Amino acid sequence: MADKKKKIRVPKGMKLIFRRYRKDPKSKQLLDARKYGCKAWPLLVPAE
């Protein structure tokens, strides 16, 4: 069975990185992607 992956569009001037942990902006808690069934979180950051 193939996984359905959602394609993430990367706007100009940004780049896509993947991190295992991220901080929830509302609760300020550190979230682990593996607890949510993912390997990593996709994050958009400004390209340098």
Backbone bond lengths (Angstrom), bond angles and torsions (degrees), N, CA, C in turn:
res aa  C-N    CA-C-N  psi(-1)  N-CA   C-N-CA  omega(-1)  CA-C   N-CA-C  phi
1 M - - - 1.438 - - 1.526 108.40 -
2 A 1.289 117.68 125.64 1.461 122.39 -177.90 1.521 110.64 -84.42
3 D 1.334 114.74 141.96 1.465 119.90 175.47 1.520 109.46 -77.52
4 K 1.316 115.98 139.92 1.464 120.26 174.31 1.515 107.31 -92.31
5 K 1.325 115.95 118.02 1.452 120.50 -179.68 1.515 109.26 -110.32
6 K 1.309 115.66 135.73 1.450 121.87 179.19 1.528 108.69 -85.82
7 K 1.320 116.75 126.78 1.456 120.78 179.80 1.525 109.28 -76.49
8 I 1.320 115.87 131.78 1.454 121.81 -179.47 1.524 108.31 -100.09
9 R 1.327 116.01 123.98 1.465 120.66 177.65 1.527 108.72 -82.97
10 V 1.335 114.96 131.45 1.451 120.67 -179.39 1.523 108.60 -105.09
11 P 1.336 117.58 113.74 1.462 120.31 179.63 1.528 111.65 -66.92
12 K 1.316 115.85 158.78 1.454 121.20 178.41 1.530 109.25 -63.38
13 G 1.325 116.72 137.36 1.460 121.42 -178.78 1.517 113.72 87.49
14 M 1.329 117.32 0.92 1.466 122.21 178.50 1.523 108.61 -122.46
15 K 1.327 116.28 161.74 1.457 120.12 172.28 1.519 108.92 -137.23
16 L 1.306 115.27 156.66 1.456 122.18 -176.56 1.516 108.88 -102.05
17 I 1.335 116.75 125.66 1.454 121.48 175.24 1.528 107.95 -124.53
18 F 1.319 116.59 161.24 1.458 121.89 179.88 1.524 108.95 -122.56
19 R 1.333 116.28 131.56 1.457 122.28 179.67 1.515 109.54 -134.14
20 R 1.342 115.38 143.30 1.454 119.79 179.70 1.528 111.63 -70.16
21 Y 1.329 116.79 -36.15 1.463 121.33 -177.86 1.521 110.62 -113.34
22 R 1.322 115.84 149.78 1.460 121.14 171.65 1.522 108.05 -148.97
23 K 1.322 116.37 156.20 1.457 121.58 -179.99 1.520 108.89 -99.34
24 D 1.320 115.97 128.34 1.459 121.77 177.45 1.527 108.51 -69.82
25 P 1.351 117.82 124.15 1.461 119.36 -176.30 1.531 114.68 -65.64
26 K 1.317 118.11 -26.65 1.470 120.54 -178.40 1.529 112.01 -83.53
27 S 1.329 116.49 -50.49 1.467 119.89 -174.79 1.525 113.21 -94.99
28 K 1.329 117.37 -10.57 1.479 123.57 -179.37 1.528 112.73 63.78
29 Q 1.339 116.88 18.15 1.457 120.75 178.62 1.519 109.82 -87.46
30 L 1.332 116.00 148.57 1.448 122.29 176.94 1.533 108.48 -83.60
31 L 1.333 116.96 123.08 1.464 121.95 -178.01 1.520 110.01 -106.22
32 D 1.327 116.50 134.48 1.454 122.95 177.93 1.528 108.02 -100.30
33 A 1.328 117.08 124.03 1.464 121.55 -177.44 1.526 111.61 -60.80
34 R 1.312 117.38 -32.37 1.469 120.19 -177.52 1.525 112.23 -68.03
35 K 1.307 117.84 -25.52 1.474 120.62 175.20 1.517 110.90 -70.63
36 Y 1.347 117.08 -19.18 1.456 122.62 -179.48 1.520 112.17 -106.33
37 G 1.343 117.59 12.20 1.462 121.90 175.63 1.511 115.04 81.55
38 C 1.330 118.01 18.66 1.470 122.59 178.91 1.519 109.34 -118.62
39 K 1.321 115.66 160.75 1.458 119.32 173.07 1.523 110.59 -82.02
40 A 1.333 116.14 -38.54 1.459 120.91 -177.11 1.526 110.29 -158.00
41 W 1.335 115.44 161.03 1.458 122.38 176.66 1.526 108.34 -92.62
42 P 1.327 119.20 135.57 1.465 120.46 171.91 1.530 109.08 -82.43
43 L 1.337 116.32 132.38 1.457 121.11 -179.59 1.519 109.57 -130.95
44 L 1.322 116.80 136.28 1.453 122.03 174.74 1.520 108.64 -93.04
45 V 1.341 116.65 128.24 1.454 121.81 178.37 1.525 108.91 -130.52
46 P 1.333 117.28 154.93 1.460 119.55 177.24 1.532 110.88 -63.73
47 A 1.320 116.60 137.41 1.462 121.34 176.64 1.520 108.39 -79.73
48 E 1.288 115.63 140.63 1.469 119.18 -178.94 1.503 110.92 -95.84
